[in-house]
Structure formats: C-alpha cells, structure tokens
Amino acid sequence: MKFFSLVSKDIGIDLGTANILVTLKGRGIILNEPSVVAIDVRTGEIVATGIEAKEMLRKNTRKNKSNKTNERWSYC
C-alpha cells in the first residue's frame, strides 16, 4: 500500500455530457474540453476532438441546414 501512496496523485475526472473536466488536488481544473468527437463517416477515422471538433460542428450546421448534415453529425 505504501508504494501507491508515494506515486499516486489525487485526480478527479468528470465525463459530463457537455464538457470533460480533469482536476488535480492542489492545482484545480487542468483540463476543460467539450465532449465532442468528429469522425469521418467514409473512413471511420477520428478527425478532431474537443474544441476543434465543436468548431467543425458549429461551422457545418450553420452553413448547411439540410437533413443530411444533421443526420451525419448525429452519430458523434
């Protein structure tokens, strides 16, 4: 038990619906990222995560209001 007390830190991870928060004891919030992932539907590869993916979603939905766009992004 002594080994873990020497190498571990108090960490908190909140996998919320809007944002992911990571906190460290004594430092506070060290990560605050939107819970968004952009995936290329043709290849299945991850294109972007976090703020970058949220910006892609915002730009895409404002330019094109078709059902195809909304359907494409609903898988994220």
BELLINUR-V458972 format. One line per field, one symbol per residue. phi: phi as a letter, one per 20 degrees, with the letter a starting at -180 (. if undefined). psi: psi as a letter, one per 30 degrees, with the letter a starting at -180 (. if undefined). Layout:
phi: ???
psi: ???
//
This chain:
phi: .fgffedecfcccdeffdcddccdfndnfdbbcfeccecfffdmefebcmfffffffffffffcefffffffefef
psi: eeeefeflljkkkjileelkkkkkkffakfkjkkikkkkjfefgkkellbeeeeeeeeeefeejglfeeeeefff.
//
